[in-house]
């Protein structure tokens, strides 16, 4: 196991630590929860442990499908070893069903199945509220090259296909989800951050019950139970 060094960065849901390997870092998942760009804050009991397990399951699945990720190994209940990357300042959001901001923006009722998958880009900037940006904006701001943007969208669409099929077998709808990507020391684009109920909307396929962070955002209650249900359906519940 690599030696855990000083903390490199602390975000809303994770801490990043240096290791004795220059190209590897340790991600420690926290129980802290935020919504609306940090305006709403709280804690979800056991979230760090559950998200670590859930993200590990998804990363292993995607690696097996040929998607390049930063994942190396799961070290403990809350810790994951990953490749050190420089995160691109873009959030890539993939939408299969109208919900959240998209439903409001285009005036469609939440829950409407989109006739085509929508891929959106958001500028990772807390001061600006992570605004929606077009490829032209991204080019002007030099957030990514057109070639990199093509790779991000292609990977995002492939990831969507794999996750939808996997989750369908668990009787779950993948409504939408957010991805982040980073560049390693060799210039490769890797899927980074996490895939969890913090970053995805998961609905029960029969009842359309929300099993994700919307339960925290919208004060629906049973937040911990929803995360645990996702972990159970993915086969990662060991207690």
C-alpha positions in Angstrom: 0.0 0.0 0.0 1.4 3.4 -0.9 2.4 5.7 1.9 -0.2 8.5 2.5 1.4 11.9 2.4 0.2 15.5 2.9 -3.2 16.7 1.7 -3.0 18.2 -1.7 -6.6 19.4 -2.0 -9.9 19.3 -0.2 -13.1 19.6 -2.2 -16.8 19.5 -1.3 -16.9 15.7 -1.1 -13.4 14.4 -1.2 -9.8 15.0 0.0 -6.8 14.3 -2.2 -3.5 13.2 -0.6 0.0 12.8 -2.1 1.7 9.4 -1.9 5.3 8.2 -2.2 4.6 7.6 -5.9 4.8 10.9 -7.9 2.1 9.7 -10.4 -0.4 8.4 -7.8 -2.7 10.1 -5.2 -5.2 8.8 -2.7 -8.8 10.0 -2.8 -10.6 10.0 0.6 -14.4 10.2 0.3 -16.2 12.4 2.9 -19.7 12.3 4.4 -20.1 16.0 3.6 -22.9 16.9 1.2 -23.5 20.1 -0.7 -26.1 21.3 -3.3 -26.8 24.4 -5.3 -23.1 25.2 -5.8 -22.4 24.9 -2.1 -25.3 27.0 -0.9 -26.9 24.0 0.9 -24.6 22.0 3.1 -25.0 19.0 5.4 -23.8 15.5 6.0 -25.1 12.1 4.9 -24.1 9.4 7.3 -21.9 6.8 5.7 -21.9 8.6 2.3 -18.1 8.6 2.0 -17.8 4.8 2.5 -20.8 4.1 0.2 -19.6 6.4 -2.6 -16.1 4.9 -2.5 -17.6 1.4 -3.0 -20.1 2.6 -5.7 -17.5 4.5 -7.6 -15.1 1.5 -7.4 -17.7 -0.7 -9.0 -18.4 1.7 -11.8 -14.7 2.4 -12.5 -13.9 -1.3 -12.7 -16.9 -1.9 -15.0 -15.8 0.9 -17.4 -12.1 -0.2 -17.3 -13.3 -3.6 -18.4 -15.2 -2.0 -21.3 -12.0 -0.1 -22.5 -12.8 3.3 -21.0 -9.5 4.9 -19.7 -9.9 6.0 -16.1 -7.8 7.2 -13.2 -8.7 4.3 -11.0 -6.0 2.0 -9.7 -7.3 0.3 -6.5 -9.7 0.5 -3.6 -7.5 0.8 -0.5 -10.0 1.0 2.4 -13.6 1.8 3.2 -13.1 5.4 2.3 -9.9 5.5 0.3 -9.1 4.9 -3.4 -5.8 5.0 -5.2 -5.9 6.8 -8.5 -3.5 8.1 -11.1 -2.6 11.8 -10.7 -4.2 13.9 -13.4 -4.7 17.5 -14.2 -8.5 18.0 -14.1 -9.9 19.7 -17.2 -12.1 22.7 -16.0 -15.2 21.2 -17.6 -18.1 19.2 -16.3 -19.6 16.9 -19.0 -23.2 16.2 -18.3 -25.1 13.4 -20.1 -28.9 13.4 -20.1 -31.3 10.6 -21.0 -34.5 11.9 -19.2 -35.5 15.5 -18.6 -34.9 16.4 -15.0 -33.4 19.2 -12.9 -32.1 22.3 -14.7 -32.7 20.8 -18.2 -36.4 20.3 -17.5 -36.7 24.0 -16.4 -34.6 25.3 -19.2 -36.5 23.7 -22.1 -39.9 23.6 -20.4 -40.3 19.8 -20.5 -42.0 18.0 -17.6 -39.5 16.2 -15.4 -39.4 12.5 -16.3 -39.9 13.0 -20.0 -37.7 10.6 -21.9 -35.5 12.5 -24.3 -35.7 11.3 -28.0 -31.9 11.6 -28.2 -29.1 11.7 -25.6 -28.1 15.2 -24.7 -24.4 16.0 -23.9 -23.7 19.4 -22.2 -20.6 21.1 -21.0 -20.3 23.3 -17.9 -17.4 25.6 -17.0 -16.0 24.4 -13.6 -15.9 27.8 -11.8 -17.6 28.1 -8.4 -17.5 31.9 -8.6 -19.6 31.9 -11.8 -21.9 29.1 -10.6 -20.5 26.5 -13.1 -22.3 27.9 -16.1 -23.4 26.0 -19.2 -21.0 26.7 -22.1 -20.9 26.0 -25.8 -17.9 24.6 -27.8 -17.3 28.2 -29.0 -17.1 29.4 -25.4 -14.8 26.6 -24.5 -12.6 27.5 -27.5 -12.5 31.2 -26.5 -11.8 30.4 -22.8 -9.2 27.8 -23.9 -10.7 25.2 -21.5 -10.0 22.4 -23.9 -9.0 22.0 -27.6 -11.6 21.1 -30.2 -9.9 17.7 -30.4 -10.1 17.2 -26.7 -13.7 18.2 -26.7 -14.5 15.5 -29.4 -12.8 12.9 -27.2 -14.8 14.0 -24.1 -18.1 13.8 -25.9 -17.2 10.4 -27.5 -16.1 8.9 -24.2 -19.2 10.4 -22.4 -21.6 8.8 -24.9 -19.8 5.4 -24.7 -19.9 5.6 -20.9 -23.6 6.3 -21.1 -24.2 3.2 -23.2 -22.3 1.0 -20.8 -23.9 2.4 -17.6 -27.4 2.3 -19.0 -27.1 -1.3 -19.9 -25.5 -2.2 -16.6 -28.1 -0.3 -14.5 -31.0 -1.6 -16.5 -30.2 -5.1 -15.2 -30.5 -3.6 -11.7 -34.0 -2.2 -12.5 -32.5 1.4 -12.4 -33.0 4.3 -14.8 -29.9 6.4 -15.5 -31.6 9.8 -15.8 -28.5 11.9 -16.1 -25.0 12.2 -14.8 -21.9 14.4 -14.5 -18.4 13.4 -15.6 -15.0 15.0 -15.1 -11.9 14.1 -17.0 -8.2 14.7 -16.4 -4.9 14.5 -18.3 -2.1 12.3 -17.0 1.6 13.0 -17.4 1.6 11.3 -20.8 -1.1 13.5 -22.1 -3.8 10.9 -22.0 -7.4 11.9 -21.2 -8.8 9.8 -18.3 -12.1 9.6 -16.7 -11.6 11.0 -13.2 -13.5 12.3 -10.1 -16.3 9.8 -9.2 -19.5 8.1 -10.4 -22.0 7.9 -7.6 -25.4 9.1 -6.3 -23.7 12.4 -5.8 -23.0 12.8 -9.5 -25.9 10.8 -11.1 -29.6 10.7 -11.0 -30.8 7.2 -10.4 -34.5 6.3 -10.4 -36.2 3.0 -9.7 -37.3 1.8 -13.1 -40.8 0.8 -11.9 -41.7 3.5 -9.3 -39.4 6.3 -10.5 -38.4 6.8 -6.9 -35.3 9.0 -6.6 -32.3 7.1 -5.3 -29.6 9.9 -5.4 -28.6 13.2 -4.0 -31.9 14.8 -5.2 -33.3 13.4 -1.9 -30.8 15.7 -0.1 -31.3 18.7 -2.5 -35.1 18.5 -2.3 -35.5 17.5 1.4 -37.2 14.3 0.4 -35.7 12.3 3.4 -34.3 8.8 3.5 -31.1 10.0 1.9 -28.8 7.4 3.5 -31.3 4.6 2.6 -31.3 5.7 -1.0 -27.5 5.5 -1.3 -27.5 2.2 0.5 -30.1 0.9 -1.9 -28.0 1.8 -4.9 -25.0 0.0 -3.3 -27.2 -3.0 -2.6 -28.4 -3.3 -6.2 -24.9 -3.0 -7.5 -23.9 -5.9 -5.4 -21.5 -4.0 -3.2 -23.3 -4.1 0.2 -21.2 -6.3 2.5 -22.9 -5.6 5.8 
